[in-house]
């Protein structure tokens, strides 16, 4: 897939800071900078979002990767797997997010969060009262609000990237464990077995 919108030139300081942080300038930033107001607002919100701490970082990272796998955004899968490495998260688990239903490494709570992320990503959404009630009981209101907003932002990012033709830049090549592939299935089909999968999955 080729970029559908050309890259724009970034201010020198911003370019240098991104290279220092990530080793390369993220293509979503270069594309979005055709409209600097949109680009800077997105960067500012991303920074604020990264500072939220009511919900566990692993749960949020895995949720974002689940959204990316479902939408088909290889860039978000790539960068979030790289972020998991830098944050010292469990890479064995992170690597298995695209095929989490077939994997036995996730805890029951992690599986519920991954199912919730996919349910929020389905169109129309398929979140149920039972899903929310279970997560509310385990995480608390503040963390569930944060997790939900985080998943919403993941949908914004993944859908922007795929619409703009942005694909993986190879950030995750620094990770020793290869990233698993997503099984061939539809979002609707995957959600149909959510309740039974979440409740019967083995504990890590």
MDTraj code that builds the backbone (N, CA, C; nanometers):
import mdtraj as md
import numpy as np

residues = "UNK UNK UNK UNK UNK UNK UNK UNK UNK UNK UNK UNK UNK UNK UNK UNK UNK UNK UNK UNK UNK UNK UNK UNK UNK UNK UNK UNK UNK UNK UNK UNK UNK UNK UNK UNK UNK UNK UNK UNK UNK UNK UNK UNK UNK UNK UNK UNK UNK UNK UNK UNK UNK UNK UNK UNK UNK UNK UNK UNK UNK UNK UNK UNK UNK UNK UNK UNK UNK UNK UNK UNK UNK UNK UNK UNK UNK UNK UNK UNK UNK UNK UNK UNK UNK UNK UNK UNK UNK UNK UNK UNK UNK UNK UNK UNK UNK UNK UNK UNK UNK UNK UNK UNK UNK UNK UNK UNK UNK UNK UNK UNK UNK UNK UNK UNK UNK UNK UNK UNK UNK UNK UNK UNK UNK UNK UNK UNK UNK UNK UNK UNK UNK UNK UNK UNK UNK UNK UNK UNK UNK UNK UNK UNK UNK UNK UNK UNK UNK UNK UNK UNK UNK UNK UNK UNK UNK UNK UNK UNK UNK UNK UNK UNK UNK UNK UNK UNK UNK UNK UNK UNK UNK UNK UNK UNK UNK UNK UNK UNK UNK UNK UNK UNK UNK UNK UNK UNK UNK UNK UNK UNK UNK UNK UNK UNK UNK UNK UNK UNK UNK UNK UNK UNK".split()
xyz = np.array([
    [0.0844, -0.1191, 0.0000],
    [0.0000, 0.0000, 0.0000],
    [0.0884, 0.1247, 0.0000],
    [0.0538, 0.2202, -0.0832],
    [0.1297, 0.3455, -0.0900],
    [0.0551, 0.4555, -0.0155],
    [0.1309, 0.5546, 0.0299],
    [0.0687, 0.6682, 0.0966],
    [-0.0289, 0.7368, 0.0020],
    [-0.1468, 0.7699, 0.0516],
    [-0.2481, 0.8361, -0.0300],
    [-0.2411, 0.9875, -0.0191],
    [-0.1684, 1.0355, 0.0818],
    [-0.1437, 1.1782, 0.0999],
    [0.0068, 1.1953, 0.1161],
    [0.0693, 1.2871, 0.0465],
    [0.2157, 1.3003, 0.0544],
    [0.2605, 1.3472, 0.1933],
    [0.3843, 1.3176, 0.2254],
    [0.4421, 1.3648, 0.3508],
    [0.4676, 1.5150, 0.3438],
    [0.4503, 1.5812, 0.4567],
    [0.4796, 1.7240, 0.4656],
    [0.6094, 1.7438, 0.5430],
    [0.6719, 1.8561, 0.5234],
    [0.7961, 1.8879, 0.5947],
    [0.7627, 1.9301, 0.7373],
    [0.8303, 1.8711, 0.8344],
    [0.8086, 1.9042, 0.9739],
    [0.9053, 2.0129, 1.0187],
    [0.8679, 2.0908, 1.1210],
    [0.9636, 2.1839, 1.1797],
    [1.0870, 2.1077, 1.2278],
    [1.2033, 2.1676, 1.2144],
    [1.3288, 2.0989, 1.2451],
    [1.3323, 2.0444, 1.3871],
    [1.2900, 2.1250, 1.4836],
    [1.2951, 2.0806, 1.6235],
    [1.2058, 1.9602, 1.6479],
    [1.0854, 1.9610, 1.5917],
    [0.9945, 1.8492, 1.6081],
    [1.0520, 1.7237, 1.5435],
    [1.1051, 1.7387, 1.4228],
    [1.1646, 1.6244, 1.3532],
    [1.2774, 1.5629, 1.4364],
    [1.3647, 1.6482, 1.4891],
    [1.4775, 1.5996, 1.5676],
    [1.4318, 1.5307, 1.6960],
    [1.3292, 1.5863, 1.7600],
    [1.2774, 1.5255, 1.8829],
    [1.2161, 1.3886, 1.8567],
    [1.1435, 1.3751, 1.7454],
    [1.0823, 1.2468, 1.7121],
    [1.1882, 1.1419, 1.6787],
    [1.2915, 1.1839, 1.6088],
    [1.3999, 1.0912, 1.5770],
    [1.4711, 1.0473, 1.7044],
    [1.4899, 1.1409, 1.7970],
    [1.5552, 1.1086, 1.9241],
    [1.4708, 1.0097, 2.0039],
    [1.3393, 1.0267, 2.0002],
    [1.2500, 0.9396, 2.0763],
    [1.2320, 0.8024, 2.0130],
    [1.2173, 0.7997, 1.8803],
    [1.1750, 0.6775, 1.8130],
    [1.2749, 0.6225, 1.7119],
    [1.3780, 0.6991, 1.6800],
    [1.4761, 0.6530, 1.5825],
    [1.4413, 0.6889, 1.4399],
    [1.3175, 0.7271, 1.4164],
    [1.2717, 0.7687, 1.2832],
    [1.1448, 0.8510, 1.3005],
    [1.1185, 0.9390, 1.2051],
    [0.9975, 1.0205, 1.2121],
    [0.8761, 0.9346, 1.1758],
    [0.7748, 0.9274, 1.2614],
    [0.6560, 0.8483, 1.2298],
    [0.5834, 0.9039, 1.1074],
    [0.5536, 0.8175, 1.0130],
    [0.4852, 0.8617, 0.8920],
    [0.3478, 0.9238, 0.9196],
    [0.2712, 0.8762, 1.0203],
    [0.1440, 0.9434, 1.0465],
    [0.1605, 1.0916, 1.0795],
    [0.2689, 1.1262, 1.1477],
    [0.2935, 1.2670, 1.1802],
    [0.3269, 1.3445, 1.0532],
    [0.4103, 1.2854, 0.9677],
    [0.4490, 1.3538, 0.8439],
    [0.3287, 1.3767, 0.7531],
    [0.2395, 1.2786, 0.7448],
    [0.1211, 1.2931, 0.6603],
    [0.0248, 1.3949, 0.7204],
    [-0.0008, 1.3826, 0.8515],
    [-0.0965, 1.4718, 0.9167],
    [-0.0481, 1.6157, 0.9168],
    [0.0840, 1.6373, 0.9080],
    [0.1371, 1.7731, 0.9140],
    [0.1049, 1.8550, 0.7888],
    [0.0359, 1.7971, 0.6922],
    [-0.0204, 1.8786, 0.5848],
    [-0.1213, 1.9773, 0.6422],
    [-0.1737, 1.9452, 0.7599],
    [-0.2596, 2.0367, 0.8354],
    [-0.1981, 2.0480, 0.9744],
    [-0.1089, 2.1444, 0.9977],
    [-0.0367, 2.1530, 1.1251],
    [-0.1266, 2.1601, 1.2477],
    [-0.2416, 2.2258, 1.2364],
    [-0.3319, 2.2342, 1.3510],
    [-0.3807, 2.0951, 1.3930],
    [-0.4186, 2.0151, 1.2947],
    [-0.4635, 1.8790, 1.3239],
    [-0.3478, 1.7973, 1.3816],
    [-0.2304, 1.8086, 1.3207],
    [-0.1144, 1.7316, 1.3652],
    [-0.0753, 1.7655, 1.5082],
    [-0.0675, 1.8933, 1.5399],
    [-0.0258, 1.9336, 1.6736],
    [-0.1310, 1.8988, 1.7781],
    [-0.2578, 1.9127, 1.7434],
    [-0.3631, 1.8730, 1.8375],
    [-0.3556, 1.7239, 1.8661],
    [-0.3292, 1.6452, 1.7628],
    [-0.3180, 1.5005, 1.7793],
    [-0.1979, 1.4652, 1.8671],
    [-0.0840, 1.5308, 1.8435],
    [0.0353, 1.5055, 1.9238],
    [0.0136, 1.5460, 2.0694],
    [-0.0525, 1.6583, 2.0892],
    [-0.0778, 1.7054, 2.2258],
    [-0.1715, 1.6102, 2.3001],
    [-0.2761, 1.5635, 2.2315],
    [-0.3676, 1.4708, 2.2975],
    [-0.2990, 1.3373, 2.3243],
    [-0.2156, 1.2929, 2.2317],
    [-0.1413, 1.1681, 2.2515],
    [-0.0525, 1.1773, 2.3754],
    [0.0111, 1.2930, 2.3942],
    [0.0977, 1.3130, 2.5104],
    [0.0169, 1.3101, 2.6396],
    [-0.0995, 1.3743, 2.6385],
    [-0.1847, 1.3729, 2.7571],
    [-0.2345, 1.2313, 2.7859],
    [-0.2730, 1.1611, 2.6807],
    [-0.3217, 1.0247, 2.6941],
    [-0.2139, 0.9347, 2.7542],
    [-0.0881, 0.9544, 2.7147],
    [0.0223, 0.8731, 2.7664],
    [0.0460, 0.8965, 2.9145],
    [0.0014, 1.0116, 2.9649],
    [0.0220, 1.0444, 3.1062],
    [-0.0889, 0.9895, 3.1963],
    [-0.1980, 0.9405, 3.1376],
    [-0.3062, 0.8840, 3.2193],
    [-0.2549, 0.7610, 3.2927],
    [-0.2956, 0.7418, 3.4175],
    [-0.2415, 0.6297, 3.4938],
    [-0.3438, 0.5553, 3.5787],
    [-0.4724, 0.5723, 3.5490],
    [-0.5736, 0.5010, 3.6264],
    [-0.5844, 0.3548, 3.5841],
    [-0.5560, 0.3259, 3.4583],
    [-0.5628, 0.1894, 3.4057],
    [-0.4223, 0.1371, 3.3794],
    [-0.4054, 0.0084, 3.3952],
    [-0.2751, -0.0560, 3.3774],
    [-0.2225, -0.0361, 3.2354],
    [-0.0931, -0.0055, 3.2251],
    [-0.0319, 0.0206, 3.0942],
    [-0.0392, -0.1007, 3.0026],
    [-0.0234, -0.2200, 3.0580],
    [-0.0307, -0.3405, 2.9751],
    [-0.1694, -0.3561, 2.9141],
    [-0.2714, -0.3354, 2.9955],
    [-0.4083, -0.3500, 2.9447],
    [-0.4351, -0.2522, 2.8314],
    [-0.3873, -0.1286, 2.8460],
    [-0.4109, -0.0280, 2.7419],
    [-0.3316, -0.0603, 2.6151],
    [-0.2077, -0.1028, 2.6314],
    [-0.1263, -0.1374, 2.5143],
    [-0.1848, -0.2562, 2.4403],
    [-0.2220, -0.3601, 2.5148],
    [-0.2813, -0.4780, 2.4511],
    [-0.4124, -0.4414, 2.3819],
    [-0.4918, -0.3535, 2.4456],
    [-0.6184, -0.3122, 2.3854],
    [-0.5949, -0.2388, 2.2544],
    [-0.4960, -0.1484, 2.2525],
    [-0.4662, -0.0743, 2.1291],
    [-0.4217, -0.1713, 2.0191],
    [-0.3403, -0.2694, 2.0557],
    [-0.2938, -0.3671, 1.9571],
    [-0.4099, -0.4518, 1.9056],
    [-0.5057, -0.4824, 1.9925],
    [-0.6221, -0.5596, 1.9492],
    [-0.7053, -0.4815, 1.8480],
    [-0.7215, -0.3523, 1.8740],
    [-0.7921, -0.2663, 1.7784],
    [-0.7173, -0.2638, 1.6453],
    [-0.5857, -0.2462, 1.6524],
    [-0.5047, -0.2388, 1.5305],
    [-0.5142, -0.3667, 1.4492],
    [-0.5119, -0.4799, 1.5176],
    [-0.5219, -0.6081, 1.4471],
    [-0.6577, -0.6224, 1.3802],
    [-0.7628, -0.5790, 1.4490],
    [-0.8971, -0.5922, 1.3925],
    [-0.9184, -0.4981, 1.2741],
    [-0.8722, -0.3738, 1.2874],
    [-0.8898, -0.2757, 1.1792],
    [-0.7954, -0.3048, 1.0631],
    [-0.6797, -0.3643, 1.0941],
    [-0.5806, -0.3928, 0.9911],
    [-0.4747, -0.2855, 0.9796],
    [-0.4432, -0.2197, 1.0920],
    [-0.3423, -0.1135, 1.0916],
    [-0.2077, -0.1703, 1.1346],
    [-0.1239, -0.2052, 1.0390],
    [0.0066, -0.2622, 1.0713],
    [0.0970, -0.1601, 1.1382],
    [0.0742, -0.0298, 1.1111],
    [0.1582, 0.0725, 1.1750],
    [0.1350, 0.0750, 1.3252],
    [0.0088, 0.0727, 1.3680],
    [-0.0210, 0.0763, 1.5107],
    [0.0230, -0.0517, 1.5811],
    [0.0094, -0.1652, 1.5155],
    [0.0616, -0.2887, 1.5732],
    [0.2120, -0.2777, 1.5924],
    [0.2789, -0.2276, 1.4917],
    [0.4236, -0.2138, 1.4920],
    [0.4711, -0.1219, 1.6050],
    [0.4156, -0.0024, 1.6131],
    [0.4628, 0.0961, 1.7099],
    [0.4238, 0.0566, 1.8525],
    [0.3084, -0.0059, 1.8710],
    [0.2685, -0.0442, 2.0059],
    [0.3468, -0.1648, 2.0567],
    [0.3864, -0.2530, 1.9690],
    [0.4736, -0.3638, 2.0099],
    [0.6107, -0.3083, 2.0497],
    [0.6598, -0.2119, 1.9744],
    [0.7848, -0.1433, 2.0068],
    [0.7714, -0.0697, 2.1408],
    [0.6566, -0.0060, 2.1632],
    [0.6325, 0.0640, 2.2895],
    [0.6295, -0.0338, 2.4063],
    [0.5743, -0.1523, 2.3837],
    [0.5724, -0.2549, 2.4884],
    [0.7137, -0.2946, 2.5282],
    [0.8018, -0.3038, 2.4299],
    [0.9428, -0.3338, 2.4574],
    [1.0052, -0.2243, 2.5423],
    [0.9857, -0.0996, 2.5041],
    [1.0461, 0.0130, 2.5751],
    [0.9897, 0.0310, 2.7152],
    [0.8646, -0.0123, 2.7357],
    [0.8020, 0.0012, 2.8673],
    [0.8228, -0.1234, 2.9540],
    [0.9024, -0.2177, 2.9037],
    [0.9302, -0.3420, 2.9770],
    [0.8036, -0.4208, 3.0078],
    [0.7089, -0.4192, 2.9151],
    [0.5891, -0.5005, 2.9306],
    [0.6202, -0.6441, 2.8891],
    [0.5270, -0.7331, 2.9142],
    [0.5455, -0.8749, 2.8828],
    [0.5364, -0.8951, 2.7310],
    [0.6513, -0.9141, 2.6669],
    [0.6529, -0.9268, 2.5207],
    [0.5941, -1.0589, 2.4738],
    [0.5988, -1.1613, 2.5575],
    [0.5359, -1.2873, 2.5193],
    [0.3864, -1.2656, 2.4988],
    [0.3262, -1.1894, 2.5902],
    [0.1842, -1.1582, 2.5766],
    [0.1602, -1.0602, 2.4618],
    [0.2382, -0.9534, 2.4564],
    [0.2189, -0.8524, 2.3517],
    [0.2276, -0.9147, 2.2128],
    [0.3194, -1.0071, 2.1949],
    [0.3384, -1.0692, 2.0632],
    [0.2183, -1.1528, 2.0213],
    [0.1384, -1.1965, 2.1184],
    [0.0257, -1.2852, 2.0904],
    [-0.1085, -1.2135, 2.0782],
    [-0.1087, -1.0806, 2.0955],
    [-0.2364, -1.0079, 2.0914],
    [-0.3147, -1.0322, 1.9619],
    [-0.2504, -1.0323, 1.8438],
    [-0.3301, -1.0527, 1.7216],
    [-0.4039, -1.1859, 1.7177],
    [-0.3586, -1.2858, 1.7942],
    [-0.4276, -1.4158, 1.7953],
    [-0.4638, -1.4539, 1.9383],
    [-0.5083, -1.3555, 2.0167],
    [-0.5268, -1.3775, 2.1604],
    [-0.6270, -1.4870, 2.1925],
    [-0.7275, -1.5077, 2.1091],
    [-0.8272, -1.6113, 2.1391],
    [-0.7670, -1.7517, 2.1330],
    [-0.6661, -1.7693, 2.0512],
    [-0.6036, -1.9002, 2.0372],
    [-0.4861, -1.9180, 2.1337],
    [-0.4500, -1.8119, 2.2065],
    [-0.3333, -1.8151, 2.2946],
    [-0.3743, -1.8422, 2.4394],
    [-0.2847, -1.9072, 2.5146],
    [-0.3147, -1.9368, 2.6553],
    [-0.2305, -1.8533, 2.7512],
    [-0.1716, -1.7423, 2.7029],
    [-0.0814, -1.6640, 2.7878],
    [-0.1522, -1.5533, 2.8654],
    [-0.2773, -1.5232, 2.8306],
    [-0.3450, -1.4094, 2.8909],
    [-0.4297, -1.4490, 3.0117],
    [-0.4363, -1.3588, 3.1100],
    [-0.5219, -1.3797, 3.2258],
    [-0.6672, -1.3583, 3.1858],
    [-0.7623, -1.4043, 3.2685],
    [-0.9031, -1.3786, 3.2377],
    [-0.9342, -1.2292, 3.2215],
    [-0.8764, -1.1435, 3.3068],
    [-0.9005, -0.9996, 3.2944],
    [-0.8462, -0.9465, 3.1628],
    [-0.7269, -0.9867, 3.1247],
    [-0.6689, -0.9404, 2.9980],
    [-0.7555, -0.9827, 2.8807],
    [-0.8097, -1.1037, 2.8865],
    [-0.8953, -1.1517, 2.7786],
    [-1.0249, -1.0703, 2.7719],
    [-1.0776, -1.0325, 2.8874],
    [-1.1970, -0.9485, 2.8879],
    [-1.1684, -0.8115, 2.8268],
    [-1.0520, -0.7559, 2.8570],
    [-1.0150, -0.6262, 2.8009],
    [-0.9983, -0.6363, 2.6495],
    [-0.9359, -0.7419, 2.6023],
    [-0.9173, -0.7602, 2.4581],
    [-1.0519, -0.7780, 2.3881],
    [-1.1418, -0.8534, 2.4503],
    [-1.2757, -0.8698, 2.3929],
    [-1.3509, -0.7371, 2.3918],
    [-1.3335, -0.6586, 2.4971],
    [-1.3974, -0.5268, 2.5065],
    [-1.3455, -0.4344, 2.3964],
    [-1.2143, -0.4377, 2.3721],
    [-1.1548, -0.3549, 2.2668],
    [-1.2117, -0.3917, 2.1303],
    [-1.2260, -0.5204, 2.1038],
    [-1.2818, -0.5632, 1.9756],
    [-1.4301, -0.5264, 1.9654],
    [-1.5024, -0.5411, 2.0765],
    [-1.6451, -0.5077, 2.0748],
    [-1.6662, -0.3587, 2.0493],
    [-1.5776, -0.2746, 2.1056],
    [-1.5867, -0.1305, 2.0788],
    [-1.5521, -0.0978, 1.9343],
    [-1.4713, -0.1829, 1.8711],
    [-1.4234, -0.1570, 1.7353],
    [-1.5219, -0.2066, 1.6301],
    [-1.6050, -0.3036, 1.6653],
    [-1.7062, -0.3514, 1.5717],
    [-1.8005, -0.2378, 1.5322],
    [-1.8552, -0.2467, 1.4098],
    [-1.9526, -0.1484, 1.3626],
    [-2.0804, -0.2212, 1.3236],
    [-2.1922, -0.1979, 1.3977],
    [-2.1993, -0.1158, 1.5193],
    [-2.1284, -0.1838, 1.6352],
    [-2.1011, -0.1090, 1.7403],
    [-2.0316, -0.1663, 1.8541],
    [-2.1151, -0.2779, 1.9171],
    [-2.0463, -0.3724, 1.9806],
    [-2.1147, -0.4890, 2.0386],
    [-2.0852, -0.5031, 2.1878],
    [-2.0526, -0.3926, 2.2523],
    [-2.0307, -0.3945, 2.3975],
    [-2.1629, -0.4277, 2.4663],
    [-2.1578, -0.5162, 2.5640],
    [-2.2779, -0.5554, 2.6374],
    [-2.2736, -0.5021, 2.7807],
    [-2.3892, -0.5032, 2.8450],
    [-2.3957, -0.4644, 2.9861],
    [-2.3067, -0.5544, 3.0705],
    [-2.3037, -0.6826, 3.0352],
    [-2.2245, -0.7783, 3.1123],
    [-2.0760, -0.7483, 3.1024],
    [-2.0288, -0.7143, 2.9826],
    [-1.8873, -0.6778, 2.9642],
    [-1.8502, -0.5607, 3.0529],
    [-1.9293, -0.4550, 3.0448],
    [-1.9005, -0.3336, 3.1207],
    [-1.9080, -0.3586, 3.2706],
    [-2.0090, -0.4334, 3.3141],
    [-2.0254, -0.4597, 3.4568],
    [-1.9071, -0.5375, 3.5126],
    [-1.8605, -0.6361, 3.4376],
    [-1.7472, -0.7155, 3.4837],
    [-1.6208, -0.6314, 3.4944],
    [-1.5937, -0.5500, 3.3924],
    [-1.4742, -0.4656, 3.3947],
    [-1.4858, -0.3576, 3.5018],
    [-1.6051, -0.3049, 3.5218],
    [-1.6246, -0.2040, 3.6252],
    [-1.5939, -0.2617, 3.7628],
    [-1.6382, -0.3837, 3.7868],
    [-1.6155, -0.4475, 3.9154],
    [-1.4668, -0.4748, 3.9395],
    [-1.3936, -0.5070, 3.8326],
    [-1.2528, -0.5424, 3.8471],
    [-1.1582, -0.4224, 3.8421],
    [-1.1936, -0.3208, 3.7619],
    [-1.1030, -0.2080, 3.7401],
    [-1.1416, -0.0824, 3.8168],
    [-1.2709, -0.0639, 3.8418],
    [-1.3188, 0.0606, 3.8998],
    [-1.3589, 0.1579, 3.7903],
    [-1.4387, 0.2568, 3.8291],
    [-1.4953, 0.3494, 3.7309],
    [-1.3890, 0.4319, 3.6598],
    [-1.2933, 0.4855, 3.7351],
    [-1.1925, 0.5727, 3.6743],
    [-1.1108, 0.4984, 3.5687],
    [-1.0693, 0.3768, 3.6006],
    [-0.9882, 0.2992, 3.5065],
    [-1.0688, 0.2566, 3.3843],
    [-1.1967, 0.2234, 3.4048],
    [-1.2790, 0.1825, 3.2903],
    [-1.3057, 0.3006, 3.1979],
    [-1.3302, 0.4181, 3.2544],
    [-1.3468, 0.5382, 3.1709],
    [-1.2195, 0.5624, 3.0898],
    [-1.1041, 0.5493, 3.1549],
    [-0.9764, 0.5712, 3.0862],
    [-0.9538, 0.4678, 2.9770],
    [-0.9771, 0.3418, 3.0093],
    [-0.9595, 0.2345, 2.9112],
    [-1.0495, 0.2555, 2.7906],
    [-1.1749, 0.2939, 2.8145],
    [-1.2699, 0.3155, 2.7056],
    [-1.2256, 0.4304, 2.6158],
    [-1.1810, 0.5408, 2.6771],
    [-1.1318, 0.6540, 2.5976],
    [-1.0069, 0.6157, 2.5200],
    [-0.9219, 0.5344, 2.5806],
    [-0.7994, 0.4901, 2.5148],
    [-0.8318, 0.4056, 2.3915],
    [-0.9279, 0.3167, 2.4061],
    [-0.9691, 0.2338, 2.2925],
    [-1.0326, 0.3198, 2.1836],
    [-1.1101, 0.4208, 2.2250],
    [-1.1664, 0.5127, 2.1267],
    [-1.0580, 0.5839, 2.0483],
    [-0.9522, 0.6276, 2.1180],
    [-0.8402, 0.6929, 2.0497],
    [-0.7689, 0.5944, 1.9575],
    [-0.7574, 0.4691, 2.0003],
    [-0.6948, 0.3671, 1.9153],
    [-0.7718, 0.3520, 1.7849],
    [-0.9045, 0.3589, 1.7922],
    [-0.9853, 0.3522, 1.6708],
    [-0.9608, 0.4728, 1.5814],
    [-0.9489, 0.5911, 1.6413],
    [-0.9176, 0.7111, 1.5633],
    [-0.7852, 0.6931, 1.4900],
    [-0.6834, 0.6484, 1.5625],
    [-0.5498, 0.6347, 1.5047],
    [-0.5454, 0.5295, 1.3953],
    [-0.6001, 0.4117, 1.4247],
    [-0.5911, 0.3025, 1.3276],
    [-0.6686, 0.3333, 1.2001],
    [-0.7839, 0.3944, 1.2147],
    [-0.8651, 0.4230, 1.0959],
    [-0.8061, 0.5375, 1.0135],
    [-0.7479, 0.6352, 1.0804],
    [-0.6754, 0.7399, 1.0078],
    [-0.5609, 0.6805, 0.9276],
    [-0.4821, 0.5965, 0.9939],
    [-0.3643, 0.5407, 0.9271],
    [-0.4005, 0.4539, 0.8075],
    [-0.4988, 0.3660, 0.8256],
    [-0.5349, 0.2781, 0.7141],
    [-0.5956, 0.3576, 0.5988],
    [-0.6761, 0.4600, 0.6300],
    [-0.7346, 0.5433, 0.5242],
    [-0.6270, 0.6190, 0.4474],
    [-0.5195, 0.6575, 0.5177],
    [-0.4115, 0.7339, 0.4534],
    [-0.3057, 0.6455, 0.3888],
    [-0.3250, 0.5129, 0.3966],
    [-0.2298, 0.4218, 0.3329],
    [-0.1002, 0.4040, 0.4097],
    [-0.1027, 0.4295, 0.5402],
    [0.0185, 0.4196, 0.6216],
    [0.0329, 0.2775, 0.6748],
    [0.1504, 0.2188, 0.6576],
    [0.1768, 0.0825, 0.7033],
    [0.3008, 0.0805, 0.7925],
    [0.3335, -0.0375, 0.8409],
    [0.4430, -0.0559, 0.9356],
    [0.5735, 0.0068, 0.8883],
    [0.6448, 0.0697, 0.9827],
    [0.7768, 0.1250, 0.9542],
    [0.8885, 0.0374, 1.0090],
    [0.8533, -0.0774, 1.0662],
    [0.9555, -0.1696, 1.1142],
    [1.0092, -0.1409, 1.2524],
    [0.9371, -0.0602, 1.3319],
    [0.9828, -0.0328, 1.4677],
    [0.9990, -0.1614, 1.5488],
    [0.9050, -0.2544, 1.5326],
    [0.9035, -0.3737, 1.6167],
    [1.0108, -0.4754, 1.5796],
    [1.0886, -0.4458, 1.4765],
    [1.1980, -0.5370, 1.4430],
    [1.3010, -0.5441, 1.5556],
    [1.2966, -0.4466, 1.6473],
    [1.3865, -0.4490, 1.7628],
    [1.3451, -0.5546, 1.8647],
    [1.2218, -0.6063, 1.8539],
    [1.1723, -0.7063, 1.9479],
    [1.2174, -0.8459, 1.9050],
    [1.2684, -0.9243, 1.9993],
    [1.3214, -1.0563, 1.9667],
    [1.2113, -1.1551, 1.9302],
    [1.0928, -1.1401, 1.9908],
    [0.9836, -1.2338, 1.9650],
    [0.9005, -1.1833, 1.8476],
    [0.8862, -1.2628, 1.7419],
    [0.8057, -1.2174, 1.6266],
    [0.6602, -1.1926, 1.6665],
    [0.5994, -1.0954, 1.6030],
    [0.4591, -1.0634, 1.6283],
    [0.3706, -1.1645, 1.5569],
    [0.2760, -1.2224, 1.6292],
    [0.1866, -1.3230, 1.5715],
    [0.0961, -1.2607, 1.4665],
    [0.0467, -1.3442, 1.3773],
    [-0.0474, -1.2999, 1.2746],
    [-0.1906, -1.3171, 1.3240],
    [-0.2784, -1.2299, 1.2792],
    [-0.4202, -1.2412, 1.3147],
    [-0.4858, -1.3506, 1.2314],
    [-0.5617, -1.4412, 1.2957],
    [-0.6329, -1.5440, 1.2200],
    [-0.7332, -1.4815, 1.1241],
    [-0.7650, -1.5514, 1.0178],
    [-0.8635, -1.5025, 0.9219],
    [-1.0022, -1.5189, 0.9821],
    [-1.0644, -1.4063, 1.0196],
    [-1.1995, -1.4103, 1.0736],
    [-1.2579, -1.2703, 1.0666],
    [-1.3878, -1.2603, 1.0706],
    [-1.4534, -1.1300, 1.0684],
    [-1.4724, -1.0808, 1.2094],
    [-1.4882, -0.9504, 1.2242],
    [-1.5125, -0.8934, 1.3564],
    [-1.6391, -0.9502, 1.4190],
    [-1.7437, -0.9657, 1.3376],
    [-1.8703, -1.0154, 1.3911],
    [-1.8550, -1.1580, 1.4401],
    [-1.7830, -1.2395, 1.3625],
    [-1.7648, -1.3786, 1.4007],
    [-1.6832, -1.3885, 1.5283],
    [-1.5806, -1.3041, 1.5393],
    [-1.4954, -1.3111, 1.6567],
    [-1.5709, -1.2713, 1.7813],
    [-1.6680, -1.1826, 1.7673],
    [-1.7410, -1.1344, 1.8835],
    [-1.8448, -1.2358, 1.9292],
    [-1.8914, -1.3182, 1.8385],
    [-1.9969, -1.4127, 1.8729],
    [-1.9557, -1.5052, 1.9858],
    [-1.8258, -1.5392, 1.9928],
    [-1.7795, -1.6311, 2.0952],
    [-1.7114, -1.5607, 2.2112],
    [-1.7267, -1.4290, 2.2197],
    [-1.6560, -1.3508, 2.3204],
    [-1.6849, -1.3990, 2.4618],
    [-1.8134, -1.4138, 2.4944],
    [-1.8489, -1.4453, 2.6322],
    [-1.7911, -1.5792, 2.6757],
    [-1.8072, -1.6823, 2.5904],
    [-1.7586, -1.8130, 2.6286],
    [-1.6066, -1.8157, 2.6310],
    [-1.5440, -1.7469, 2.5371],
    [-1.3971, -1.7464, 2.5317],
    [-1.3398, -1.6796, 2.6554],
    [-1.3978, -1.5651, 2.6917],
    [-1.3454, -1.4896, 2.8053],
    [-1.3620, -1.5660, 2.9352],
    [-1.4694, -1.6430, 2.9460],
    [-1.4972, -1.7067, 3.0733],
    [-1.4294, -1.8406, 3.0903],
    [-1.3919, -1.9066, 2.9780],
    [-1.3347, -2.0398, 2.9886],
    [-1.1869, -2.0443, 2.9612],
    [-1.1252, -1.9297, 2.9284],
    [-0.9846, -1.9297, 2.8930],
    [-0.8986, -1.9635, 3.0124],
    [-0.7866, -2.0365, 2.9915],
    [-0.6985, -2.0691, 3.1025],
    [-0.6256, -1.9454, 3.1534],
    [-0.5855, -1.9470, 3.2789],
    [-0.5098, -1.8374, 3.3384],
    [-0.3645, -1.8515, 3.3017],
    [-0.2974, -1.7359, 3.2786],
    [-0.1564, -1.7397, 3.2433],
    [-0.0746, -1.7929, 3.3593],
])
top = md.Topology()
chain = top.add_chain()
for i, resn in enumerate(residues, 1):
    res = top.add_residue(resn, chain, resSeq=i)
    for name in ("N", "CA", "C"):
        top.add_atom(name, md.element.get_by_symbol(name[0]), res)
traj = md.Trajectory(xyz[None], top)
